Amino acid sequence: MPRYIIEREMGEIDLSALEEVGRKSNEVVAGMEGVVWIRSYISEAEGKIYCEYEAPNPEAVYEHARLAGLPVTRVSLVAMEVDPSMFH
């Protein structure tokens, strides 16, 4: 399954609303075949959230965001995953 990194321009991030946003995202994912939310990284300093998803195509990523009420600044297809253990 293709993997994507989604960049979301959030402006000021309200961490108190994070639980509600996460629940809504999970609710939408549950109704979409082949879409999996893997993890997200929050940068309060930049006002951005970077999310990692598996999805059949970029259109599914955009549809998830639309249904969850989340902004999408950029969707990038991950070509390869590397980690430090591969370079010893």
Secondary structure, DSSP 8 states (H G I E B T S, - for coil): --EEEEEEE-SS--GGGHHHHHHHHHHHHHTSTT-EEEEEEEETTTTEEEEEEE-SSHHHHHHHHHHHT---SEEEE------GGGG-
